[in-house]
Amino acid sequence: MASLMGHMDQERLTKSSHSASFLVQDLRDLVKAGNPLLGEIAIELLQQAVLIEQRIKRVETAACTPESEDDAVMAPTA
């Protein structure tokens, strides 16, 4: 599997993905808050956080695509 980014960038992307997932889970819990106003605000934040999480996952997928046969460097044959 070929990667379009360096090791440190991959680690940062992975950390961002985990953080986004934790945020989404925490906001899902906050939606259940006893305070209706807090729950309503949490719903709005959750919608935004889910979009961010999805975008990060798309970046991960795009950045770590398998190398196709056409892109592979082939050694010359003699």
N, C-alpha and C positions, 0 to 999 in steps of 0.2 A: 504494500500500500504506500503510495507516494504522498508526501505531505507538502503543502504549499507554504508552510511556515516553519520557522525554527523551533527548537525545543522550548525555549523560554516563552515564546508566543503561544505555543500549544498549551503550556502549563497555565498561562494567564487565561486563555480561553476556557479551559477546563474549570478553573477556579470561578470564573464568571458564570459559567453554566450551573455549577453547584450553588452559587450564591443566589442566582435567579430562582432556582428550584426551591431553595429554603424560603425565600421571600414569598413565593406563591403559596407555599404550604402555610406559612405563618399568617398570611392575609386571609386564607381560607378559614383558619381558626378564628381570626378577628371578626370575620363576617357574622359569626355566631354570637357576637358580643350582646350583652343584655341591654346596652344603650343603643336605641334605634339610630341615632345620629351617627354614632361611631360605626355601627354596622353598615350604614349607607355609604359613609366615606370609604370604608374598607372595600366595599363592592367596586367602587370607582377605581381605587388603587389596584385591586386585584385584576381588573380588566386590563389595565396598563401593564402590570407585571407579567401577565400571561403573554401579552404581545411581545414583550422584551424577551421572555424565555423562549418563545417560538423563533424569534429572529436569531438569537444566539445558537439555537439548535441547527438552524439552516446554515449559519456560518460554519459551524463544526462540520456539517455534512459536506459543504462545498469545499472546505479547506482540506479535508481528508478523503478525497476521492481516489478510488483505485486507478492506477496507471493503465491507460488503454494500450493495446498493441501498437497502434499507430504512433503513440507518443514515446514508446520505448526506443532507446537507442540500441540499434543492432550493430554488432561487430561485423566488419566487412568479411566476406567469405573469399577464400582464395581458391 
